[in-house]
Amino acid sequence: VGTKVLITYVNPCLFVVLFVTWWHGRIAASTGANMPTEIKNCWTGAVILTVEAENLRGADLRGADLRRADLIYADLRYADLSYADLRDANLRGADLHGANLSYADLRGANLSYADLRGANLSYANLRYANLRGADLSDANLRGADLSGANLSYANLRYANLRGADLSDADLRDAIGDLRHVKSLHADRWVV
């Protein structure tokens, strides 16, 4: 039985939402039906997008409007999110291993503790994104805007940071060889 991804927002009825989703997942598993996954706005609870899949692994979400989407711990391995609008989205702990996020708008997104190993984030807008503790090893961040981003405790081993803007980024205790990161001014970092 595949894992059902529940994408919802926290509210007083969370237990009911979880139970109903679990029950529908059990029905789908027993009948072989494919239950759709709803992506909801984490502020209003409105359904943003319905995907006909058990999980979002390898999903084609190119250019999707996922502003403020609640994707906590979502399985988005190898998904194509290029050009997607993920402003203020909550992707805490999400598995984005090998995902394509090139040119995606991730301003203010929460990617703390996300698995971004080998992900393509080239030319993505990550201004003020929270990447605390994220695993960005082998990720392509070429030309990405990381200005004001929180990269504390992030794993940046073998990440491609060529042309990335790291002005005002928090790199405290980041893991990786950051010797090639040069300070142009006291408040501006560019690779």
Buried (B, 14 or more C-beta within 10 A) or exposed (E): EEEBBBBBBEEEEEEEBEEEBEEBBEEBBEEEEEBEBBBBBBEEBEEBBEBEBBBBBBBEBBEBEBBBBBBBBBBBBBBBBBBBBBBBBBBBBBBBBBBBBBBBBBBBBBBBBBBBBBBBBBBBBBBBBBBBBBBBBBBBBBBBBBBBBBBBBBBBBEBBBBEBBBBBBBBEEBBBEBEEBEEEEEEBBBB
